[in-house]
Each structure stands twice: as structure tokens, then as C-alpha cells.
Amino acid sequence: MSEKRQQLMATAYRLFNRHGFHATGIDRIWAEAGSTKRTLYRHFPSKDALIEAVLTARDAEFFALLDARQAGRSGREARLMALLDGFADWFGRSDFYGCNFINASAEFGDPRHPVRKLVASHKRALRDWVQRRLECDEEVASRLCLLLEGAVVMTHSYQETGALARVAPMARALLGLPREDNGGEPWQYHKQDQ
């Protein structure tokens, strides 16, 4: 990826996070990226194409974070704790403004729109990832994702820093893991060594 394309995407990501997709004008993106409108359109034929590129990059970054947290973890309990740690890493980022995909879904109402299709694809991929990594069926994976999505909204919208700690015992129960007060380890965030 060219340096200019990366710079345009990073600027767009920052502005979309802070101001929303529709409220962020294309002129502001190229100006703040230190570029020109012509350069922007050379890399992205439309604003929607830029949004799609930003979301696609965010998708890859998000799953890379979760995969990194899973490295060397075996057993469902350890992988669940690593999943919660991955979400905590994300929530602790300075550019955490909630879920880009939830935000995009709210702004792009038509389920046939390419952005909404990307949102649906990302959410299905998360459910499938959870199902594989935590060795559960699709229904349990869907319920776990519902808990995680709720934690995202509570953390962002309500500034509820303890949302993941509240999710942990419910997630354990869904997976049939022992309750924390019966020998299971309570979830506490473990910062990953950098």
C-alpha cells in the first residue's frame, strides 16, 4: 500500500471515529491528510470506497489483535480469558470510539448497501471466529457475541469500565465453565507484553 493511501485511510479512520461517516466530508479528509482531492480520488473512486477500505483494514486489524491474544492459549477457559483481554486491549486504545461496524450500521440503513454488507460480513466473521476458538455451537457463539457487543456499547456509550468483568461470568456459564466462586478463575485484564 502506498504511503499516501495509508495516510488518507488513517486520516479518514480518525475523522470517521470522531465525527461519523456521513458528517465527515471528503474535502476535510484530503485536507487533513495533507493531500489533494485528485490524489484521494485516484486511490478511492468514491467516499463509499474509502469507507469500505477503512472498514476492511479495521476488520483485519481487529482479528489480528484477537488472534495475537489467542497465541499459546489452550483450553476453552484460557481462550475465553484471552478473548476478553483482546477486547480490553481494544477498549483501552486512545482511538476507541465504539465499534466502527456498529457505527456504520447505524449510518447506512439499507441492508443492500455495500457498507452494510461489510458490517454483516464482519459480524458473521466474529461469530464464526468465536465458535471456532471457543469450540461451541453457533447458538452459543451468537449469545457470546451478544454479550461482547453489549460490552462494547456499555464501555463506549456509558463509559462503563467494568462491562467486560460483568460479561465474564455470563460467558463462562454459556460455555459450561465452572463458576468463579467454585474454583474457576475470575477474569481480570492481563495487559499483553509489548
Phi, psi and omega in degrees: 000135181291155180298320181294318178298316178300316181296318178297318180292320179295319178294315179299317179302312180298314182290320177298319178300312187282325190239349182098165183285311183287326183285344180268114181279152180296326179295322179294321181297307183294324181293314181288338177277356182069037185238198175231161178299321181299316179296317180301312182288341174290325180272329184223114185294344180204166176297320178300322178295323177294316178300315179298319179295319179296314180293322178296318177294319179296320177303311180297318180296318181298312181290330175296320177298312180295318178298319180298322179292333182277343184304128176078003180264133176231150182090145184297320182296313180296321179290326175296314180298322178293323177298314178296322176298321178298317177295320178297321175303313181296314181298332182275356180290147179293339180258024177280113177233040185084193182272123178302327183284321174297316179299317179295321179299322179292328183270337181244091188286333184283116181296347178272349181294141181304326178294316179296326177295322176296320178300309181299320179296317179297315182292322175296320179296322177295314178301315180296321179298313179299316180300314179294308187291326183258007174049061180226170179278173185298322180296315179294319178299319179297319179292321177297319178295324176299318177297316181295317178298320177298321178295322177300310183294316180298318181294316183281304188288322184256359184054039182271097185288343182263014185300316182293324178296328177285328180290324188308307182295327178291320178295319178301316181297317179299326181272358180072025178276157180298147176295151183300324182279358177247034176106343178286149180282127175292147180283129169225138182300132175244105180297134181280139177296134182271000000 
